[in-house]
Amino acid sequence: MKKNPKKSTKLAARVQKTAEITGFTTDYIYLVLRGDRKDTDVMQTYMFLHEGENKLLKAAKQLLDLKI
């Protein structure tokens, strides 16, 4: 029997936030991310959140490097 890989909590939180913003269900968001559905608005929202997290993390790391 095939095991289901554990979902990342960051991914799940990002999907939940995307669903809240776009008004779609989390299941639909996962379908779009997998490529089973095409929805540019959902993908743009998801990628905006993802890139924002990356920028925030990078800025935090730079800030910590300056203090050390």
N, C-alpha and C positions, 0 to 999 in steps of 0.2 A: 504494500500500500504506500502511495506517495505521501510524504509529509508536506504540509503547508509551511512555507517559510514565515517566520515571525515578522510582522510588520514593524517598521521603525516608528517610534513614538513621534519623532519629528515629522515624518511623512504623514502620519495620521492626523497630527495637529494642523499641518498645512492644508491637508485635504478638507478637514472640518472647517477651517477658516475660509477656504475657497468656496465651499458649499454655502456658508452663511452669506458671503458677499454676492454670489451669483444667484442664489435661490434654488439651486439644484440639490439633489440628494448626494450624500457621500458616495453611494454606489455609482451614480452617474459620473461623478468626478473620476473615480477609479477607472471606469470604462474609457473615458477620454484619455487618461494618462496611459492606459494600455494600448490605445490606438483602435479600440473597438468602435468608438464613436468619434466624430469630428466636430469640434466646437472651439473655434478660435478664441472666443471670449473667455471660456473656461481656461484654456491653455495660457492665455495672456495673463489672467489673474493669478493663476498658480505660479507661473514663472516670475511675475512681479514680486510675489511673496517670497519665493525661493531666493531670488537675487537680493532682495532686501535683507533677508537673514544673513546671507553671505557677506554683504557689505557691513552689516552691524558687527558680525563676528570678527571680520578683518580689522575694523576700527578699534574694537575692544582689545584685540591682540596687540595692535600698535601702541595703544595707550598703556597696556601693561608692560611692554618692552621699554617704554620711556621711563617708567617708575623704578625699574630694576637696576 
